[in-house]
Amino acid sequence: MKPAWLPDGSGFLYLLAGNIFSADASGQNRQQLTFFAPGEQAERVSPAPDGAYVVIERRLGSASTLWLMERSNPANMWPLVAGSKPDWSRVNPSVPPGTSTKRVYLPAVQR
């Protein structure tokens, strides 16, 4: 997998043996963020625009689920929806003319 760079360029996330790791921009200061049980693994990662959270595809058998993980405390994870290929949008959504002025920001987008 290609590294998932943090938006500020300070480092990146990568997968190794089904778990998520982080490293600084030079590839040093490696840290394992997840410790999945045998048979469960991370497939893809997508950091939030501010880098504080990560949407991950978590796979168990043939089922994939998107989860939200707090990067500074990876033990904090919340399931979002069944699905795959997380992609955290880097563009603010626009409001179509004639609709409410409220905007809804979703943490993950399935494609």
Jmol script that loads the backbone (N, CA, C; Angstrom):
load data "model"
ATOM      1  N   MET A   1       0.831  -1.186   0.000  1.00  0.00           N
ATOM      2  CA  MET A   1       0.000   0.000   0.000  1.00  0.00           C
ATOM      3  C   MET A   1       0.868   1.240   0.000  1.00  0.00           C
ATOM      4  N   LYS A   2       0.433   2.245  -0.702  1.00  0.00           N
ATOM      5  CA  LYS A   2       1.113   3.527  -0.673  1.00  0.00           C
ATOM      6  C   LYS A   2       0.906   4.154   0.701  1.00  0.00           C
ATOM      7  N   PRO A   3       1.866   4.931   1.170  1.00  0.00           N
ATOM      8  CA  PRO A   3       1.660   5.598   2.465  1.00  0.00           C
ATOM      9  C   PRO A   3       0.535   6.623   2.370  1.00  0.00           C
ATOM     10  N   ALA A   4      -0.194   6.776   3.455  1.00  0.00           N
ATOM     11  CA  ALA A   4      -1.233   7.800   3.547  1.00  0.00           C
ATOM     12  C   ALA A   4      -0.614   8.973   4.294  1.00  0.00           C
ATOM     13  N   TRP A   5      -0.233  10.008   3.561  1.00  0.00           N
ATOM     14  CA  TRP A   5       0.443  11.157   4.158  1.00  0.00           C
ATOM     15  C   TRP A   5      -0.516  11.974   5.005  1.00  0.00           C
ATOM     16  N   LEU A   6      -0.024  12.451   6.128  1.00  0.00           N
ATOM     17  CA  LEU A   6      -0.796  13.363   6.960  1.00  0.00           C
ATOM     18  C   LEU A   6      -0.880  14.698   6.235  1.00  0.00           C
ATOM     19  N   PRO A   7      -1.999  15.394   6.341  1.00  0.00           N
ATOM     20  CA  PRO A   7      -2.189  16.642   5.578  1.00  0.00           C
ATOM     21  C   PRO A   7      -1.110  17.698   5.799  1.00  0.00           C
ATOM     22  N   ASP A   8      -0.516  17.748   7.000  1.00  0.00           N
ATOM     23  CA  ASP A   8       0.524  18.753   7.244  1.00  0.00           C
ATOM     24  C   ASP A   8       1.910  18.292   6.796  1.00  0.00           C
ATOM     25  N   GLY A   9       2.009  17.081   6.255  1.00  0.00           N
ATOM     26  CA  GLY A   9       3.282  16.576   5.743  1.00  0.00           C
ATOM     27  C   GLY A   9       4.256  16.125   6.816  1.00  0.00           C
ATOM     28  N   SER A  10       3.828  16.085   8.073  1.00  0.00           N
ATOM     29  CA  SER A  10       4.739  15.728   9.168  1.00  0.00           C
ATOM     30  C   SER A  10       5.032  14.235   9.253  1.00  0.00           C
ATOM     31  N   GLY A  11       4.259  13.436   8.567  1.00  0.00           N
ATOM     32  CA  GLY A  11       4.469  11.991   8.616  1.00  0.00           C
ATOM     33  C   GLY A  11       3.445  11.277   7.765  1.00  0.00           C
ATOM     34  N   PHE A  12       3.387   9.976   7.951  1.00  0.00           N
ATOM     35  CA  PHE A  12       2.463   9.168   7.162  1.00  0.00           C
ATOM     36  C   PHE A  12       2.030   7.944   7.945  1.00  0.00           C
ATOM     37  N   LEU A  13       0.948   7.341   7.464  1.00  0.00           N
ATOM     38  CA  LEU A  13       0.429   6.098   8.008  1.00  0.00           C
ATOM     39  C   LEU A  13       0.662   5.015   6.966  1.00  0.00           C
ATOM     40  N   TYR A  14       0.902   3.794   7.422  1.00  0.00           N
ATOM     41  CA  TYR A  14       1.074   2.692   6.487  1.00  0.00           C
ATOM     42  C   TYR A  14       0.604   1.408   7.146  1.00  0.00           C
ATOM     43  N   LEU A  15       0.356   0.399   6.314  1.00  0.00           N
ATOM     44  CA  LEU A  15      -0.096  -0.898   6.797  1.00  0.00           C
ATOM     45  C   LEU A  15       1.053  -1.891   6.743  1.00  0.00           C
ATOM     46  N   LEU A  16       1.127  -2.729   7.772  1.00  0.00           N
ATOM     47  CA  LEU A  16       2.111  -3.802   7.819  1.00  0.00           C
ATOM     48  C   LEU A  16       1.481  -4.954   8.580  1.00  0.00           C
ATOM     49  N   ALA A  17       1.416  -6.107   7.951  1.00  0.00           N
ATOM     50  CA  ALA A  17       0.848  -7.308   8.563  1.00  0.00           C
ATOM     51  C   ALA A  17      -0.561  -7.061   9.100  1.00  0.00           C
ATOM     52  N   GLY A  18      -1.350  -6.247   8.383  1.00  0.00           N
ATOM     53  CA  GLY A  18      -2.739  -6.019   8.753  1.00  0.00           C
ATOM     54  C   GLY A  18      -2.967  -4.995   9.843  1.00  0.00           C
ATOM     55  N   ASN A  19      -1.914  -4.345  10.317  1.00  0.00           N
ATOM     56  CA  ASN A  19      -2.047  -3.314  11.343  1.00  0.00           C
ATOM     57  C   ASN A  19      -1.594  -1.968  10.798  1.00  0.00           C
ATOM     58  N   ILE A  20      -2.005  -0.904  11.479  1.00  0.00           N
ATOM     59  CA  ILE A  20      -1.676   0.461  11.057  1.00  0.00           C
ATOM     60  C   ILE A  20      -0.500   0.960  11.874  1.00  0.00           C
ATOM     61  N   PHE A  21       0.463   1.548  11.176  1.00  0.00           N
ATOM     62  CA  PHE A  21       1.655   2.127  11.796  1.00  0.00           C
ATOM     63  C   PHE A  21       1.760   3.583  11.359  1.00  0.00           C
ATOM     64  N   SER A  22       2.476   4.367  12.147  1.00  0.00           N
ATOM     65  CA  SER A  22       2.765   5.746  11.759  1.00  0.00           C
ATOM     66  C   SER A  22       4.276   5.939  11.780  1.00  0.00           C
ATOM     67  N   ALA A  23       4.721   6.918  11.022  1.00  0.00           N
ATOM     68  CA  ALA A  23       6.139   7.284  10.991  1.00  0.00           C
ATOM     69  C   ALA A  23       6.225   8.766  10.666  1.00  0.00           C
ATOM     70  N   ASP A  24       7.352   9.385  11.041  1.00  0.00           N
ATOM     71  CA  ASP A  24       7.530  10.788  10.676  1.00  0.00           C
ATOM     72  C   ASP A  24       7.916  10.877   9.201  1.00  0.00           C
ATOM     73  N   ALA A  25       8.068  12.074   8.693  1.00  0.00           N
ATOM     74  CA  ALA A  25       8.311  12.283   7.265  1.00  0.00           C
ATOM     75  C   ALA A  25       9.574  11.599   6.764  1.00  0.00           C
ATOM     76  N   SER A  26      10.550  11.388   7.644  1.00  0.00           N
ATOM     77  CA  SER A  26      11.787  10.730   7.224  1.00  0.00           C
ATOM     78  C   SER A  26      11.703   9.211   7.358  1.00  0.00           C
ATOM     79  N   GLY A  27      10.560   8.701   7.810  1.00  0.00           N
ATOM     80  CA  GLY A  27      10.392   7.261   7.967  1.00  0.00           C
ATOM     81  C   GLY A  27      10.864   6.743   9.314  1.00  0.00           C
ATOM     82  N   GLN A  28      11.219   7.647  10.209  1.00  0.00           N
ATOM     83  CA  GLN A  28      11.692   7.271  11.541  1.00  0.00           C
ATOM     84  C   GLN A  28      10.544   7.395  12.546  1.00  0.00           C
ATOM     85  N   ASN A  29      10.854   7.173  13.810  1.00  0.00           N
ATOM     86  CA  ASN A  29       9.865   7.266  14.899  1.00  0.00           C
ATOM     87  C   ASN A  29       8.611   6.455  14.590  1.00  0.00           C
ATOM     88  N   ARG A  30       8.821   5.218  14.190  1.00  0.00           N
ATOM     89  CA  ARG A  30       7.698   4.335  13.862  1.00  0.00           C
ATOM     90  C   ARG A  30       6.938   3.938  15.117  1.00  0.00           C
ATOM     91  N   GLN A  31       5.623   3.859  14.974  1.00  0.00           N
ATOM     92  CA  GLN A  31       4.763   3.490  16.089  1.00  0.00           C
ATOM     93  C   GLN A  31       3.607   2.648  15.563  1.00  0.00           C
ATOM     94  N   GLN A  32       3.352   1.514  16.216  1.00  0.00           N
ATOM     95  CA  GLN A  32       2.210   0.688  15.850  1.00  0.00           C
ATOM     96  C   GLN A  32       0.972   1.268  16.509  1.00  0.00           C
ATOM     97  N   LEU A  33      -0.072   1.547  15.705  1.00  0.00           N
ATOM     98  CA  LEU A  33      -1.289   2.169  16.213  1.00  0.00           C
ATOM     99  C   LEU A  33      -2.396   1.163  16.510  1.00  0.00           C
ATOM    100  N   THR A  34      -2.443   0.065  15.765  1.00  0.00           N
ATOM    101  CA  THR A  34      -3.484  -0.940  15.994  1.00  0.00           C
ATOM    102  C   THR A  34      -2.856  -2.292  16.284  1.00  0.00           C
ATOM    103  N   PHE A  35      -3.607  -3.102  17.017  1.00  0.00           N
ATOM    104  CA  PHE A  35      -3.180  -4.454  17.376  1.00  0.00           C
ATOM    105  C   PHE A  35      -4.378  -5.378  17.175  1.00  0.00           C
ATOM    106  N   PHE A  36      -4.700  -5.661  15.920  1.00  0.00           N
ATOM    107  CA  PHE A  36      -5.869  -6.468  15.622  1.00  0.00           C
ATOM    108  C   PHE A  36      -5.618  -7.935  15.925  1.00  0.00           C
ATOM    109  N   ALA A  37      -6.690  -8.626  16.288  1.00  0.00           N
ATOM    110  CA  ALA A  37      -6.636 -10.060  16.581  1.00  0.00           C
ATOM    111  C   ALA A  37      -6.399 -10.836  15.278  1.00  0.00           C
ATOM    112  N   PRO A  38      -5.889 -12.062  15.380  1.00  0.00           N
ATOM    113  CA  PRO A  38      -5.711 -12.883  14.169  1.00  0.00           C
ATOM    114  C   PRO A  38      -7.023 -13.001  13.396  1.00  0.00           C
ATOM    115  N   GLY A  39      -6.944 -12.882  12.092  1.00  0.00           N
ATOM    116  CA  GLY A  39      -8.122 -12.947  11.240  1.00  0.00           C
ATOM    117  C   GLY A  39      -8.756 -11.601  10.962  1.00  0.00           C
ATOM    118  N   GLU A  40      -8.359 -10.587  11.714  1.00  0.00           N
ATOM    119  CA  GLU A  40      -8.875  -9.235  11.508  1.00  0.00           C
ATOM    120  C   GLU A  40      -7.715  -8.351  11.066  1.00  0.00           C
ATOM    121  N   GLN A  41      -7.982  -7.420  10.161  1.00  0.00           N
ATOM    122  CA  GLN A  41      -6.904  -6.564   9.679  1.00  0.00           C
ATOM    123  C   GLN A  41      -7.418  -5.266   9.095  1.00  0.00           C
ATOM    124  N   ALA A  42      -6.536  -4.290   9.037  1.00  0.00           N
ATOM    125  CA  ALA A  42      -6.818  -3.032   8.346  1.00  0.00           C
ATOM    126  C   ALA A  42      -6.461  -3.224   6.880  1.00  0.00           C
ATOM    127  N   GLU A  43      -7.292  -2.688   6.005  1.00  0.00           N
ATOM    128  CA  GLU A  43      -7.067  -2.795   4.562  1.00  0.00           C
ATOM    129  C   GLU A  43      -6.624  -1.469   3.949  1.00  0.00           C
ATOM    130  N   ARG A  44      -7.238  -0.374   4.379  1.00  0.00           N
ATOM    131  CA  ARG A  44      -6.937   0.957   3.837  1.00  0.00           C
ATOM    132  C   ARG A  44      -7.121   1.990   4.933  1.00  0.00           C
ATOM    133  N   VAL A  45      -6.442   3.139   4.785  1.00  0.00           N
ATOM    134  CA  VAL A  45      -6.562   4.233   5.748  1.00  0.00           C
ATOM    135  C   VAL A  45      -6.701   5.553   4.996  1.00  0.00           C
ATOM    136  N   SER A  46      -7.399   6.515   5.619  1.00  0.00           N
ATOM    137  CA  SER A  46      -7.559   7.847   5.055  1.00  0.00           C
ATOM    138  C   SER A  46      -7.593   8.858   6.201  1.00  0.00           C
ATOM    139  N   PRO A  47      -6.522   9.669   6.361  1.00  0.00           N
ATOM    140  CA  PRO A  47      -6.499  10.655   7.451  1.00  0.00           C
ATOM    141  C   PRO A  47      -7.455  11.818   7.208  1.00  0.00           C
ATOM    142  N   ALA A  48      -7.956  12.383   8.306  1.00  0.00           N
ATOM    143  CA  ALA A  48      -8.818  13.567   8.245  1.00  0.00           C
ATOM    144  C   ALA A  48      -8.009  14.772   7.776  1.00  0.00           C
ATOM    145  N   PRO A  49      -8.662  15.798   7.264  1.00  0.00           N
ATOM    146  CA  PRO A  49      -7.945  16.997   6.818  1.00  0.00           C
ATOM    147  C   PRO A  49      -7.091  17.642   7.908  1.00  0.00           C
ATOM    148  N   ASP A  50      -7.486  17.510   9.181  1.00  0.00           N
ATOM    149  CA  ASP A  50      -6.657  18.064  10.252  1.00  0.00           C
ATOM    150  C   ASP A  50      -5.693  17.031  10.835  1.00  0.00           C
ATOM    151  N   GLY A  51      -5.763  15.779  10.379  1.00  0.00           N
ATOM    152  CA  GLY A  51      -4.852  14.728  10.837  1.00  0.00           C
ATOM    153  C   GLY A  51      -5.191  14.139  12.184  1.00  0.00           C
ATOM    154  N   ALA A  52      -6.235  14.625  12.854  1.00  0.00           N
ATOM    155  CA  ALA A  52      -6.559  14.150  14.198  1.00  0.00           C
ATOM    156  C   ALA A  52      -7.251  12.785  14.187  1.00  0.00           C
ATOM    157  N   TYR A  53      -7.962  12.471  13.122  1.00  0.00           N
ATOM    158  CA  TYR A  53      -8.688  11.212  13.020  1.00  0.00           C
ATOM    159  C   TYR A  53      -8.320  10.505  11.725  1.00  0.00           C
ATOM    160  N   VAL A  54      -8.626   9.226  11.684  1.00  0.00           N
ATOM    161  CA  VAL A  54      -8.356   8.410  10.512  1.00  0.00           C
ATOM    162  C   VAL A  54      -9.570   7.524  10.276  1.00  0.00           C
ATOM    163  N   VAL A  55     -10.009   7.422   9.035  1.00  0.00           N
ATOM    164  CA  VAL A  55     -11.032   6.442   8.690  1.00  0.00           C
ATOM    165  C   VAL A  55     -10.287   5.232   8.159  1.00  0.00           C
ATOM    166  N   ILE A  56     -10.631   4.067   8.710  1.00  0.00           N
ATOM    167  CA  ILE A  56      -9.956   2.845   8.287  1.00  0.00           C
ATOM    168  C   ILE A  56     -10.975   1.831   7.783  1.00  0.00           C
ATOM    169  N   GLU A  57     -10.537   1.003   6.851  1.00  0.00           N
ATOM    170  CA  GLU A  57     -11.319  -0.149   6.448  1.00  0.00           C
ATOM    171  C   GLU A  57     -10.812  -1.312   7.282  1.00  0.00           C
ATOM    172  N   ARG A  58     -11.690  -1.846   8.108  1.00  0.00           N
ATOM    173  CA  ARG A  58     -11.350  -2.946   9.005  1.00  0.00           C
ATOM    174  C   ARG A  58     -12.039  -4.195   8.479  1.00  0.00           C
ATOM    175  N   ARG A  59     -11.249  -5.233   8.216  1.00  0.00           N
ATOM    176  CA  ARG A  59     -11.777  -6.441   7.582  1.00  0.00           C
ATOM    177  C   ARG A  59     -11.695  -7.626   8.533  1.00  0.00           C
ATOM    178  N   LEU A  60     -12.810  -8.353   8.628  1.00  0.00           N
ATOM    179  CA  LEU A  60     -12.867  -9.598   9.384  1.00  0.00           C
ATOM    180  C   LEU A  60     -13.507 -10.625   8.469  1.00  0.00           C
ATOM    181  N   GLY A  61     -12.720 -11.590   8.039  1.00  0.00           N
ATOM    182  CA  GLY A  61     -13.216 -12.551   7.047  1.00  0.00           C
ATOM    183  C   GLY A  61     -13.485 -11.831   5.745  1.00  0.00           C
ATOM    184  N   SER A  62     -14.712 -11.974   5.242  1.00  0.00           N
ATOM    185  CA  SER A  62     -15.060 -11.301   3.981  1.00  0.00           C
ATOM    186  C   SER A  62     -15.837 -10.009   4.207  1.00  0.00           C
ATOM    187  N   ALA A  63     -16.063  -9.635   5.473  1.00  0.00           N
ATOM    188  CA  ALA A  63     -16.830  -8.422   5.779  1.00  0.00           C
ATOM    189  C   ALA A  63     -15.900  -7.248   6.060  1.00  0.00           C
ATOM    190  N   SER A  64     -16.177  -6.122   5.424  1.00  0.00           N
ATOM    191  CA  SER A  64     -15.413  -4.892   5.649  1.00  0.00           C
ATOM    192  C   SER A  64     -16.318  -3.844   6.277  1.00  0.00           C
ATOM    193  N   THR A  65     -15.766  -3.118   7.235  1.00  0.00           N
ATOM    194  CA  THR A  65     -16.484  -2.045   7.917  1.00  0.00           C
ATOM    195  C   THR A  65     -15.579  -0.829   7.987  1.00  0.00           C
ATOM    196  N   LEU A  66     -16.146   0.354   7.823  1.00  0.00           N
ATOM    197  CA  LEU A  66     -15.381   1.587   7.990  1.00  0.00           C
ATOM    198  C   LEU A  66     -15.462   2.003   9.455  1.00  0.00           C
ATOM    199  N   TRP A  67     -14.310   2.341  10.011  1.00  0.00           N
ATOM    200  CA  TRP A  67     -14.203   2.753  11.413  1.00  0.00           C
ATOM    201  C   TRP A  67     -13.512   4.101  11.480  1.00  0.00           C
ATOM    202  N   LEU A  68     -13.859   4.877  12.491  1.00  0.00           N
ATOM    203  CA  LEU A  68     -13.203   6.146  12.779  1.00  0.00           C
ATOM    204  C   LEU A  68     -12.248   5.918  13.947  1.00  0.00           C
ATOM    205  N   MET A  69     -10.988   6.302  13.781  1.00  0.00           N
ATOM    206  CA  MET A  69      -9.979   6.098  14.817  1.00  0.00           C
ATOM    207  C   MET A  69      -9.341   7.433  15.184  1.00  0.00           C
ATOM    208  N   GLU A  70      -9.208   7.693  16.471  1.00  0.00           N
ATOM    209  CA  GLU A  70      -8.518   8.892  16.947  1.00  0.00           C
ATOM    210  C   GLU A  70      -7.019   8.631  16.858  1.00  0.00           C
ATOM    211  N   ARG A  71      -6.296   9.450  16.107  1.00  0.00           N
ATOM    212  CA  ARG A  71      -4.881   9.184  15.874  1.00  0.00           C
ATOM    213  C   ARG A  71      -4.030   9.305  17.133  1.00  0.00           C
ATOM    214  N   SER A  72      -4.328  10.253  18.016  1.00  0.00           N
ATOM    215  CA  SER A  72      -3.522  10.438  19.221  1.00  0.00           C
ATOM    216  C   SER A  72      -3.821   9.374  20.283  1.00  0.00           C
ATOM    217  N   ASN A  73      -4.963   8.708  20.167  1.00  0.00           N
ATOM    218  CA  ASN A  73      -5.332   7.636  21.097  1.00  0.00           C
ATOM    219  C   ASN A  73      -6.032   6.546  20.287  1.00  0.00           C
ATOM    220  N   PRO A  74      -5.275   5.699  19.579  1.00  0.00           N
ATOM    221  CA  PRO A  74      -5.857   4.737  18.651  1.00  0.00           C
ATOM    222  C   PRO A  74      -6.799   3.720  19.292  1.00  0.00           C
ATOM    223  N   ALA A  75      -6.801   3.620  20.620  1.00  0.00           N
ATOM    224  CA  ALA A  75      -7.755   2.726  21.282  1.00  0.00           C
ATOM    225  C   ALA A  75      -9.179   3.251  21.130  1.00  0.00           C
ATOM    226  N   ASN A  76      -9.327   4.540  20.836  1.00  0.00           N
ATOM    227  CA  ASN A  76     -10.641   5.133  20.591  1.00  0.00           C
ATOM    228  C   ASN A  76     -11.010   4.907  19.131  1.00  0.00           C
ATOM    229  N   MET A  77     -11.888   3.929  18.905  1.00  0.00           N
ATOM    230  CA  MET A  77     -12.380   3.608  17.562  1.00  0.00           C
ATOM    231  C   MET A  77     -13.885   3.455  17.614  1.00  0.00           C
ATOM    232  N   TRP A  78     -14.540   3.942  16.559  1.00  0.00           N
ATOM    233  CA  TRP A  78     -15.987   3.844  16.471  1.00  0.00           C
ATOM    234  C   TRP A  78     -16.365   3.304  15.106  1.00  0.00           C
ATOM    235  N   PRO A  79     -17.284   2.313  15.061  1.00  0.00           N
ATOM    236  CA  PRO A  79     -17.734   1.816  13.755  1.00  0.00           C
ATOM    237  C   PRO A  79     -18.615   2.856  13.071  1.00  0.00           C
ATOM    238  N   LEU A  80     -18.460   2.989  11.764  1.00  0.00           N
ATOM    239  CA  LEU A  80     -19.276   3.934  10.993  1.00  0.00           C
ATOM    240  C   LEU A  80     -20.345   3.185  10.202  1.00  0.00           C
ATOM    241  N   VAL A  81     -19.930   2.509   9.148  1.00  0.00           N
ATOM    242  CA  VAL A  81     -20.858   1.781   8.277  1.00  0.00           C
ATOM    243  C   VAL A  81     -20.146   0.586   7.671  1.00  0.00           C
ATOM    244  N   ALA A  82     -20.925  -0.375   7.210  1.00  0.00           N
ATOM    245  CA  ALA A  82     -20.343  -1.462   6.431  1.00  0.00           C
ATOM    246  C   ALA A  82     -19.878  -0.862   5.110  1.00  0.00           C
ATOM    247  N   GLY A  83     -18.690  -1.210   4.676  1.00  0.00           N
ATOM    248  CA  GLY A  83     -18.194  -0.669   3.418  1.00  0.00           C
ATOM    249  C   GLY A  83     -16.695  -0.782   3.320  1.00  0.00           C
ATOM    250  N   SER A  84     -16.171  -0.227   2.253  1.00  0.00           N
ATOM    251  CA  SER A  84     -14.737  -0.311   1.997  1.00  0.00           C
ATOM    252  C   SER A  84     -14.259   0.960   1.303  1.00  0.00           C
ATOM    253  N   LYS A  85     -12.976   1.039   1.087  1.00  0.00           N
ATOM    254  CA  LYS A  85     -12.325   2.146   0.385  1.00  0.00           C
ATOM    255  C   LYS A  85     -12.604   3.505   1.018  1.00  0.00           C
ATOM    256  N   PRO A  86     -12.129   3.725   2.246  1.00  0.00           N
ATOM    257  CA  PRO A  86     -12.347   5.026   2.891  1.00  0.00           C
ATOM    258  C   PRO A  86     -11.656   6.148   2.127  1.00  0.00           C
ATOM    259  N   ASP A  87     -12.298   7.273   2.070  1.00  0.00           N
ATOM    260  CA  ASP A  87     -11.737   8.436   1.382  1.00  0.00           C
ATOM    261  C   ASP A  87     -12.260   9.682   2.075  1.00  0.00           C
ATOM    262  N   TRP A  88     -11.432  10.285   2.902  1.00  0.00           N
ATOM    263  CA  TRP A  88     -11.846  11.477   3.634  1.00  0.00           C
ATOM    264  C   TRP A  88     -11.701  12.663   2.705  1.00  0.00           C
ATOM    265  N   SER A  89     -12.796  13.304   2.385  1.00  0.00           N
ATOM    266  CA  SER A  89     -12.796  14.403   1.431  1.00  0.00           C
ATOM    267  C   SER A  89     -11.929  15.558   1.920  1.00  0.00           C
ATOM    268  N   ARG A  90     -11.186  16.161   1.040  1.00  0.00           N
ATOM    269  CA  ARG A  90     -10.352  17.321   1.349  1.00  0.00           C
ATOM    270  C   ARG A  90     -11.031  18.624   0.924  1.00  0.00           C
ATOM    271  N   VAL A  91     -12.246  18.527   0.398  1.00  0.00           N
ATOM    272  CA  VAL A  91     -12.953  19.689  -0.117  1.00  0.00           C
ATOM    273  C   VAL A  91     -14.212  19.898   0.708  1.00  0.00           C
ATOM    274  N   ASN A  92     -14.459  21.134   1.126  1.00  0.00           N
ATOM    275  CA  ASN A  92     -15.693  21.427   1.845  1.00  0.00           C
ATOM    276  C   ASN A  92     -16.875  21.258   0.900  1.00  0.00           C
ATOM    277  N   PRO A  93     -17.960  20.654   1.396  1.00  0.00           N
ATOM    278  CA  PRO A  93     -19.125  20.483   0.520  1.00  0.00           C
ATOM    279  C   PRO A  93     -19.770  21.817   0.210  1.00  0.00           C
ATOM    280  N   SER A  94     -20.364  21.916  -0.957  1.00  0.00           N
ATOM    281  CA  SER A  94     -21.072  23.141  -1.321  1.00  0.00           C
ATOM    282  C   SER A  94     -22.561  22.944  -1.067  1.00  0.00           C
ATOM    283  N   VAL A  95     -23.255  24.027  -0.889  1.00  0.00           N
ATOM    284  CA  VAL A  95     -24.694  23.985  -0.639  1.00  0.00           C
ATOM    285  C   VAL A  95     -25.395  24.329  -1.948  1.00  0.00           C
ATOM    286  N   PRO A  96     -26.230  23.413  -2.457  1.00  0.00           N
ATOM    287  CA  PRO A  96     -26.948  23.714  -3.702  1.00  0.00           C
ATOM    288  C   PRO A  96     -27.876  24.907  -3.517  1.00  0.00           C
ATOM    289  N   PRO A  97     -28.045  25.726  -4.547  1.00  0.00           N
ATOM    290  CA  PRO A  97     -28.931  26.894  -4.452  1.00  0.00           C
ATOM    291  C   PRO A  97     -30.356  26.468  -4.079  1.00  0.00           C
ATOM    292  N   GLY A  98     -31.020  27.288  -3.260  1.00  0.00           N
ATOM    293  CA  GLY A  98     -32.399  27.034  -2.892  1.00  0.00           C
ATOM    294  C   GLY A  98     -32.570  26.002  -1.785  1.00  0.00           C
ATOM    295  N   THR A  99     -31.474  25.579  -1.168  1.00  0.00           N
ATOM    296  CA  THR A  99     -31.571  24.615  -0.080  1.00  0.00           C
ATOM    297  C   THR A  99     -31.154  25.281   1.222  1.00  0.00           C
ATOM    298  N   SER A 100     -31.197  24.542   2.264  1.00  0.00           N
ATOM    299  CA  SER A 100     -30.812  25.052   3.580  1.00  0.00           C
ATOM    300  C   SER A 100     -29.365  25.533   3.547  1.00  0.00           C
ATOM    301  N   THR A 101     -29.049  26.483   4.393  1.00  0.00           N
ATOM    302  CA  THR A 101     -27.673  26.973   4.466  1.00  0.00           C
ATOM    303  C   THR A 101     -26.821  26.132   5.400  1.00  0.00           C
ATOM    304  N   LYS A 102     -27.446  25.151   6.063  1.00  0.00           N
ATOM    305  CA  LYS A 102     -26.672  24.277   6.947  1.00  0.00           C
ATOM    306  C   LYS A 102     -25.870  23.294   6.115  1.00  0.00           C
ATOM    307  N   ARG A 103     -24.668  23.019   6.555  1.00  0.00           N
ATOM    308  CA  ARG A 103     -23.819  22.049   5.877  1.00  0.00           C
ATOM    309  C   ARG A 103     -23.649  20.825   6.757  1.00  0.00           C
ATOM    310  N   VAL A 104     -23.565  19.699   6.122  1.00  0.00           N
ATOM    311  CA  VAL A 104     -23.344  18.448   6.836  1.00  0.00           C
ATOM    312  C   VAL A 104     -21.984  17.918   6.425  1.00  0.00           C
ATOM    313  N   TYR A 105     -21.108  17.703   7.391  1.00  0.00           N
ATOM    314  CA  TYR A 105     -19.788  17.178   7.115  1.00  0.00           C
ATOM    315  C   TYR A 105     -19.749  15.718   7.531  1.00  0.00           C
ATOM    316  N   LEU A 106     -19.485  14.855   6.609  1.00  0.00           N
ATOM    317  CA  LEU A 106     -19.410  13.428   6.899  1.00  0.00           C
ATOM    318  C   LEU A 106     -17.953  13.029   6.998  1.00  0.00           C
ATOM    319  N   PRO A 107     -17.596  12.205   7.982  1.00  0.00           N
ATOM    320  CA  PRO A 107     -16.207  11.841   8.161  1.00  0.00           C
ATOM    321  C   PRO A 107     -15.698  10.858   7.127  1.00  0.00           C
ATOM    322  N   ALA A 108     -16.566  10.136   6.454  1.00  0.00           N
ATOM    323  CA  ALA A 108     -16.102   9.137   5.484  1.00  0.00           C
ATOM    324  C   ALA A 108     -17.023   9.118   4.298  1.00  0.00           C
ATOM    325  N   VAL A 109     -16.466   8.837   3.144  1.00  0.00           N
ATOM    326  CA  VAL A 109     -17.241   8.744   1.931  1.00  0.00           C
ATOM    327  C   VAL A 109     -16.933   7.413   1.283  1.00  0.00           C
ATOM    328  N   GLN A 110     -17.964   6.661   0.946  1.00  0.00           N
ATOM    329  CA  GLN A 110     -17.763   5.405   0.241  1.00  0.00           C
ATOM    330  C   GLN A 110     -17.837   5.677  -1.247  1.00  0.00           C
ATOM    331  N   ARG A 111     -16.969   5.039  -1.995  1.00  0.00           N
ATOM    332  CA  ARG A 111     -16.988   5.189  -3.451  1.00  0.00           C
ATOM    333  C   ARG A 111     -17.045   3.833  -4.079  1.00  0.00           C
TER     334      ARG A 111
END
end "model"
wireframe off; spacefill off
backbone 0.3
color backbone group
